[in-house]
Amino acid sequence: MKVTEKIFGYLHNGKEVKLFTFESAKGLSVSISNYGGIITSILMPDANGVAKEICAGFHSLEKYLGEHPHFGVIVGRYANRIAKGRFTINDKIYELPLNNGANHLHGGNNGFHTKLWDCRMELEDNSASLVLNYQSKHLEEGYPGNLDVTVTYRVTDDNTLHINFNAKTDKPTHINLTSHGYFNLSGFDDSIMEHKLMINANSYLETDENRIPTGTLIECYNTPLDFRHFMRLGDSILATSGGIDHCFELLNNGSIDNPAAILKHKPSGRSILIYTTQPGLQLYTGNSLDGTIKGHNETIYNKHGAVCLETQHFPDSPNQSNFPSTLLKPTEEYRHEVRYVFKTD
């Protein structure tokens, strides 16, 4: 395992931002910044050993400091949507910023993706880890509690990326962290329409016109979102109004032993196996990408140019008593793990 470190740039307040690049013995290269915990780049070999960029993002820090659709970031305190930007804990109402119409999305405009995280490296023979830490103050973006968060990225020589999320709070609060990567296994030579996807789920969450869950689970069987077996993404996208932006109820029961999802691209031979301890997976097919953003290698990110597979709790869980709870208490520790296995056939 080879690791290099460089200065990625400087924030507007003059603070230095670092970029760490992990190169595995099997040819995978992963670059991660301590600004926003952003996975800025993933170079992955194809069946002929040709490595290409499979992760939407930028080569410069400056572009991440502007508006972008959460390319590769750590999302927090709460991934996905919270209805009307409010929830109640112990009879107290907490108000959050509204940044998605009448709702709160991805921790707000000043969420964890905009923070400079403390960082340190840990090196082993066949792997290396980047440990990031951030202290979120009480009522930051409206959330209660002083929250101490640690996110550990570990890259191994067998082309696996492990992400561990841990947090503790001094007051009851809601938390739901995820990594928000955008993938295209063709190396952005084509759209994601020819990708095939399997999700280990029998049902997905019904949502209203604002993507807020109604509380009802819909069986995947005989719907355009039946990914219990491999389905061509293009077929599902074309049969779903507006494209896919749905959360699936995983069948893993909190276990990381079996894949929650597998994404593959036959022409290149590339595939990603995703394992998680989380109960849900948000599938988003880049519906809002409109060709106005240019990234790696001058790639123009068009509609359906990349796909997100976000392991997380369900949207709006703080207001849905029948969903798995996202409430973290001072006596508890928040923890979950996601593992990405990059394979070439």
Buried (B, 14 or more C-beta within 10 A) or exposed (E): BEBEEEEBBEEEEEEEBBBBBBBBEBBBBBBBBBBBBBBBBBBBBBEEEEBBBBBBBBBEBEBBBEEBBBBBBBBBBBBBBBBBBBBEBEEEEBEBBBBBEEBBBBBBEEBBBBBBBEBEEEEEEEBBBBBBBBEBEEEBBBBBBBBBBBBBBBBBBBBBBBBBBBBBBEBBBBBBBBBBBBBBBBBBEBBBBBBBBBBBBBBBBEBEEEBBBEBEBBEBEEBBBBBBEBBBBBEBBEEBEEBBBBBBBBBBEEEBEEBBBBBBBEEBBBBBBBBBBBBBBBBBBBBEBEEEBEBBEEBEBBBBBBBBBBBBBBBBBBBBEEBEEBBBBEEEEBEBBBBBBBBBE
